Amino acid sequence: MYSWAKGYVEHMKKTSISFTLNGDNVTAEVPATWTLLKTLREIFELTGAKEGCGVGECGACTVIVDGDAVNACIYPVLEIEGRQVATIEGLADKDGNLDALQTAFLENNGVQCGFCTSGMIMSAKSLLNEKSRPSEDEIRTAIAGNICRCTGYVQIVESIDMAANKNEKLGR
């Protein structure tokens, strides 16, 4: 296919989607074949969610959709219409104060190379939104879909527990 024709065909396949992204209503024109991850990174320039495996196995791309942690690399973008999406970039408040999970990961050395961190935090955030004081087993289950090649998960689990304790003391 000629390059001009390929561009024309791609343009024809674009669809308008509207959803809530980190608390803001957004609309975008996207190719129907794109994933949520590609849309977040390419259209909205939110690069916190990473593509690790591209098949939903590593969790580096985890975001929260309507309260549930999902693998954005395999989530069809057209299914996001009308939904609420939260990314790592949306966790800090409007004044730039980090979420308790982000702070706990920093304070407890739950971050190593950082590649898996946003996915770990988003999986943990989904858990803590559902259950404010999870057990260690519940924490481990919640992050089971997230692979970290740098740690033994000890500091990660401790960081999530630390954030839960902090939230509990603050009455959240």
PyMOL commands that set and color helices and strands:
alter all, ss='L'
color gray80, all
select helices_A, chain A and resi 3-12+36-42+77-80+88-90+100-107+117-130+136-142+154-170
alter helices_A, ss='H'
color red, helices_A
select strands_A, chain A and resi 14-21+24-31+62-65+68-71+84-86
alter strands_A, ss='S'
color yellow, strands_A
deselect
rebuild
show_as cartoon
